[in-house]
Amino acid sequence: MPRIEPEEQDFDPEEFSEADAERAFAEGVRLFNAGDYHAAHEALEQCWLATEGADSDLFKGLIQAAICMYHFRRANLAGARKLYSGHRKLLGPYLPERRGLDLDGFLAAMQRTMRPVLRARADEDVSFELEERPILRLIPRPGSGGSPQPRASGSL
């Protein structure tokens, strides 16, 4: 199974504005929820690289979750297992919610989805079920008319 290598990009974290971060974060969430885990990783990585504050590990945890699911979807169960515990350790300090994400619900969904992988023998296949994948759910903001949006939580 080939490694995921960073795409060549013209990306300068120093020039990444708060508006850029909001767009990249929203796009990363959208891509993750669509099951496009590699692209979600790329969008969230921009946020992580541009972050010097408290959310650095949040982005890193979301990236690890995306790559965990990427490996599972491609039947690389060993790769998925390796990244599973890392995302939990990184996201745990942000519970129950950060940047509008329901992290409690997300970690529970990841655990449900990954349970068969974690319990499988080395020679056992576990199929990826797109309908059963974890979703990054956004908590509606007060005054948003029930429309959940990712939200900033300090500067990047």
C-alpha positions in Angstrom: 0.0 0.0 0.0 1.6 3.3 -1.1 2.1 6.1 1.5 0.1 9.2 1.2 2.5 11.9 0.2 1.7 15.6 0.4 0.6 17.1 -2.8 2.7 19.8 -4.4 1.0 23.0 -3.4 1.7 26.7 -3.4 0.8 27.0 0.2 2.4 29.5 2.6 1.1 29.2 6.2 2.2 32.7 6.9 -0.3 34.0 4.3 -3.1 31.8 5.5 -5.8 34.2 6.8 -8.6 33.4 9.3 -11.1 33.4 6.4 -8.8 30.9 4.6 -8.8 28.8 7.7 -12.6 28.8 8.0 -12.9 27.8 4.3 -10.3 25.0 4.6 -11.9 23.8 7.8 -15.4 23.7 6.4 -14.1 22.0 3.2 -12.2 19.4 5.3 -15.4 18.6 7.3 -17.4 18.4 4.0 -14.9 16.1 2.4 -14.6 13.8 5.4 -18.3 13.5 5.5 -18.4 12.7 1.8 -15.9 9.9 2.4 -13.1 11.6 0.5 -10.6 11.1 3.2 -7.4 12.0 1.3 -8.8 15.3 0.2 -10.1 16.0 3.7 -6.6 15.3 5.0 -5.2 17.9 2.6 -7.7 20.6 3.6 -7.3 20.0 7.3 -3.5 19.9 6.9 -3.5 23.5 5.8 -5.3 24.5 9.0 -2.8 22.5 11.1 0.3 23.9 9.4 -1.0 27.4 9.8 -2.0 26.9 13.5 0.3 28.0 16.3 -2.4 28.0 19.0 -4.5 25.7 21.0 -6.2 24.0 18.0 -3.1 22.5 16.6 -3.8 19.1 18.1 -7.4 19.3 17.1 -6.5 19.6 13.4 -3.8 16.9 13.8 -6.4 14.5 15.4 -8.9 15.2 12.6 -6.1 14.5 10.0 -5.3 11.2 11.7 -9.0 10.2 11.8 -9.2 11.0 8.1 -6.2 8.9 7.2 -7.3 6.1 9.5 -10.6 6.0 7.5 -8.6 6.3 4.2 -6.7 3.2 5.1 -9.8 1.3 6.2 -11.6 2.2 3.0 -8.6 0.9 1.0 -8.5 -2.4 3.0 -5.2 -1.4 4.7 -6.4 -2.6 8.1 -2.9 -2.4 9.6 -2.6 1.2 8.6 -6.0 2.0 10.0 -5.2 0.3 13.3 -1.9 2.3 13.6 -3.8 5.7 13.3 -6.8 4.8 15.4 -5.5 5.4 18.9 -3.6 8.6 17.9 -6.6 10.5 16.8 -8.4 9.6 20.0 -5.5 10.9 22.2 -5.3 14.1 20.2 -9.1 14.9 20.2 -9.8 13.8 23.7 -8.7 17.1 25.4 -11.2 19.0 23.2 -14.3 17.0 24.4 -17.2 17.5 24.2 -17.1 20.1 21.5 -14.6 22.3 19.7 -15.1 24.6 16.7 -18.7 23.6 16.5 -17.9 19.9 16.1 -19.6 17.3 18.2 -16.4 15.4 19.2 -18.2 13.1 21.7 -20.4 11.8 19.0 -17.6 11.7 16.5 -15.3 9.6 18.7 -18.2 7.2 19.5 -18.9 6.8 15.8 -15.2 6.2 15.0 -15.1 3.6 17.8 -18.2 1.8 16.4 -16.9 1.9 12.8 -13.4 0.7 13.8 -14.4 -2.0 16.3 -14.5 -4.8 13.7 -11.0 -3.7 12.4 -9.5 -3.6 15.9 -10.9 -7.1 16.7 -10.0 -8.7 13.4 -7.2 -11.2 13.1 -4.2 -10.2 10.9 -5.4 -12.4 8.1 -9.1 -11.5 8.4 -10.8 -9.1 6.0 -13.2 -6.4 7.2 -15.3 -4.6 4.6 -15.7 -0.9 4.7 -19.4 0.1 4.7 -19.9 3.7 3.4 -23.3 3.9 5.0 -21.8 3.2 8.4 -18.9 5.6 8.2 -18.4 8.2 11.0 -19.7 11.8 10.3 -18.3 15.0 11.7 -21.5 16.6 13.0 -21.8 20.3 13.5 -23.6 21.7 16.5 -26.0 24.5 15.5 -24.9 27.9 16.7 -27.4 30.0 18.6 -29.0 32.5 16.3 -28.0 30.6 13.2 -31.5 29.4 12.4 -30.5 25.8 13.1 -27.9 25.9 10.4 -24.7 24.4 11.8 -21.5 26.0 10.7 -17.9 25.3 11.6 -16.7 28.2 13.7 -13.5 29.8 14.6 -12.2 29.4 18.1 -9.4 31.9 18.4 -6.9 32.8 15.8 -4.7 30.5 13.9 
